[in-house]
Amino acid sequence: MSTFRARIARVDRGSVLVVRDEAAADGGIARSVPPVRVELDRDGLVLDATAQRCAPTVGDFVAVGSRADGVARLAELLPRRTELVRDSAGGTSRTQALAANVDVVLVVEHLDPDPDLGRVERLLTLAWRSGARPVVVLTKADLVSDAAGMAADVARVAPGADVHAVSATAGTGLEPLRVLLTSGVTLVAVGPSGSGKSTLINALVGADVMPTGERRADGRGRHTTTHRELVQLASGAILIDTPGLRAVGVVADADAVGAAFADIAGLALCCRFNDCAHDREPGCAVQAALASGELPDRRFESWRRLSREAAFQARRADARLAGLDKARLKRRSVDSRRQARGY
């Protein structure tokens, strides 16, 4: 088997499903070419362009070759144009890539039960950090009496992002999303279990390509998606469904937090001091907005919490990189001594 460029369509334990990429210019995948199952190494990692071993994810472009026995293998993980990354569970400094090379992140939140504004803010922070365009999709609009008013409330915590209230089951409000489904564009849907991501994707595709669950007695949807998978549309666009996120660990920098909280960032520019901590400093525009009610306390506390988490994650990442550099220097030193001794 000669080496060929492909895109990862699905990641399973111990293997990935790849589709040969015959439209490298626009990032599409060819539907006429059957997918190839590729076994992963024991650690589940693959070398990237910087010679680091990384976990592949859906949407990655890869070079596929073959082993000596002719079995397909991932030869290289190609550079990611964008990546949607969350913090890993636990106290490690490692992160988890949810999807790669995406153009639009659909932040999916339900209107019934009431939307969780804090979760929307966290997901938007991840979306802004990814380098893709965030779009908020509020599902189950047919189950509430004032979908427009609820969407306006969400829009106030989503500056810079379009917000759409839709009903995938009734087929209403979907047209602004269908406009995004142009050839070569990759979209990923993220949100909690029961938010209606799979139902939304089925409605946009026009077929039942993802399993959906019935609503529980408490009105919440059942968790159905257990893996991330590429879905090719007739238009040439690509949709990625993801399992519901029970927790949203933030991986972001100051720019991503600033984009997700552009209203607070704008207020901070009007503070008297450039290094204002927005606590008790005189001339603080943020505190003035809090006092007047222009800035809700919940929004301010959410910004402080996410800023602290982002800073903490950045410190952990720096410590991990320093550890890797130290280990590499140690290996080079050992190799140099061995070469000097003629080993």
Secondary structure as the mmCIF struct_conf table of DSSP 4:
data_model
#
loop_
_struct_conf.conf_type_id
_struct_conf.id
_struct_conf.beg_label_comp_id
_struct_conf.beg_label_asym_id
_struct_conf.beg_label_seq_id
_struct_conf.end_label_comp_id
_struct_conf.end_label_asym_id
_struct_conf.end_label_seq_id
STRN STRN1 PHE A 4 ASP A 12
TURN_TY1_P TURN_TY1_P1 ARG A 13 GLY A 14
STRN STRN2 SER A 15 ARG A 20
BEND BEND1 GLU A 22 GLU A 22
STRN STRN3 ALA A 23 ALA A 23
TURN_TY1_P TURN_TY1_P2 ALA A 24 GLY A 27
STRN STRN4 GLY A 28 GLY A 28
TURN_TY1_P TURN_TY1_P3 ARG A 31 SER A 32
BEND BEND2 VAL A 33 VAL A 33
HELX_LH_PP_P HELX_LH_PP_P1 PRO A 34 PRO A 35
STRN STRN5 VAL A 36 GLU A 39
HELX_LH_PP_P HELX_LH_PP_P2 LEU A 40 ASP A 41
TURN_TY1_P TURN_TY1_P4 ARG A 42 ASP A 43
STRN STRN6 VAL A 46 LEU A 47
STRN STRN7 ASP A 48 ASP A 48
TURN_TY1_P TURN_TY1_P5 ALA A 49 THR A 50
BEND BEND3 ALA A 51 ALA A 51
STRN STRN8 ARG A 53 CYS A 54
TURN_TY1_P TURN_TY1_P6 VAL A 58 GLY A 59
STRN STRN9 PHE A 61 SER A 66
TURN_TY1_P TURN_TY1_P7 ALA A 68 ASP A 69
BEND BEND4 GLY A 70 GLY A 70
STRN STRN10 ALA A 72 LEU A 77
HELX_LH_PP_P HELX_LH_PP_P3 LEU A 78 ARG A 80
BEND BEND5 ARG A 81 ARG A 81
STRN STRN11 GLU A 83 ASP A 87
HELX_LH_PP_P HELX_LH_PP_P4 SER A 88 SER A 88
BEND BEND6 ALA A 89 GLY A 91
BEND BEND7 SER A 93 SER A 93
STRN STRN12 THR A 95 ALA A 100
BEND BEND8 ASN A 101 ASN A 101
BEND BEND9 ASP A 103 ASP A 103
STRN STRN13 VAL A 104 HIS A 110
BEND BEND10 LEU A 111 PRO A 113
HELX_LH_PP_P HELX_LH_PP_P5 ASP A 114 PRO A 115
HELX_RH_AL_P HELX_RH_AL_P1 LEU A 117 SER A 130
TURN_TY1_P TURN_TY1_P8 GLY A 131 GLY A 131
BEND BEND11 ALA A 132 ALA A 132
STRN STRN14 ARG A 133 THR A 139
HELX_RH_3T_P HELX_RH_3T_P1 ALA A 141 LEU A 143
BEND BEND12 VAL A 144 SER A 145
HELX_RH_AL_P HELX_RH_AL_P2 ALA A 147 ALA A 155
TURN_TY1_P TURN_TY1_P9 ARG A 156 VAL A 157
TURN_TY1_P TURN_TY1_P10 PRO A 159 GLY A 160
BEND BEND13 ALA A 161 ALA A 161
STRN STRN15 ASP A 162 ALA A 165
STRN STRN16 SER A 167 SER A 167
TURN_TY1_P TURN_TY1_P11 ALA A 168 GLY A 171
STRN STRN17 THR A 172 THR A 172
BEND BEND14 GLY A 173 GLY A 173
HELX_RH_AL_P HELX_RH_AL_P3 GLU A 175 ARG A 178
TURN_TY1_P TURN_TY1_P12 VAL A 179 LEU A 180
TURN_TY1_P TURN_TY1_P13 SER A 183 GLY A 184
STRN STRN18 THR A 186 VAL A 190
TURN_TY1_P TURN_TY1_P14 SER A 193 GLY A 194
BEND BEND15 SER A 195 SER A 195
HELX_RH_AL_P HELX_RH_AL_P4 LYS A 197 VAL A 205
TURN_TY1_P TURN_TY1_P15 GLY A 206 GLY A 206
BEND BEND16 ALA A 207 ALA A 207
BEND BEND17 MET A 210 MET A 210
STRN STRN19 ARG A 215 ARG A 215
TURN_TY1_P TURN_TY1_P16 ALA A 217 ASP A 218
BEND BEND18 GLY A 219 GLY A 219
HELX_LH_PP_P HELX_LH_PP_P6 ARG A 220 ARG A 220
STRN STRN20 GLY A 221 GLY A 221
HELX_LH_PP_P HELX_LH_PP_P7 ARG A 222 HIS A 223
BEND BEND19 HIS A 227 HIS A 227
STRN STRN21 GLU A 229 GLN A 232
TURN_TY1_P TURN_TY1_P17 ALA A 234 SER A 235
BEND BEND20 GLY A 236 GLY A 236
STRN STRN22 ILE A 238 ASP A 241
HELX_LH_PP_P HELX_LH_PP_P8 PRO A 243 LEU A 245
BEND BEND21 ARG A 246 ALA A 247
HELX_RH_AL_P HELX_RH_AL_P5 ALA A 254 ALA A 260
TURN_TY1_P TURN_TY1_P18 PHE A 261 PHE A 261
HELX_RH_AL_P HELX_RH_AL_P6 ALA A 262 ALA A 268
TURN_TY1_P TURN_TY1_P19 LEU A 269 CYS A 270
BEND BEND22 CYS A 271 PHE A 273
TURN_TY1_P TURN_TY1_P20 ASN A 274 ASP A 275
BEND BEND23 HIS A 278 ARG A 280
TURN_TY1_P TURN_TY1_P21 PRO A 282 GLY A 283
HELX_RH_AL_P HELX_RH_AL_P7 ALA A 285 SER A 292
TURN_TY1_P TURN_TY1_P22 GLY A 293 GLY A 293
BEND BEND24 GLU A 294 LEU A 295
HELX_RH_AL_P HELX_RH_AL_P8 ASP A 297 ALA A 340
TURN_TY1_P TURN_TY1_P23 ARG A 341 GLY A 342
#
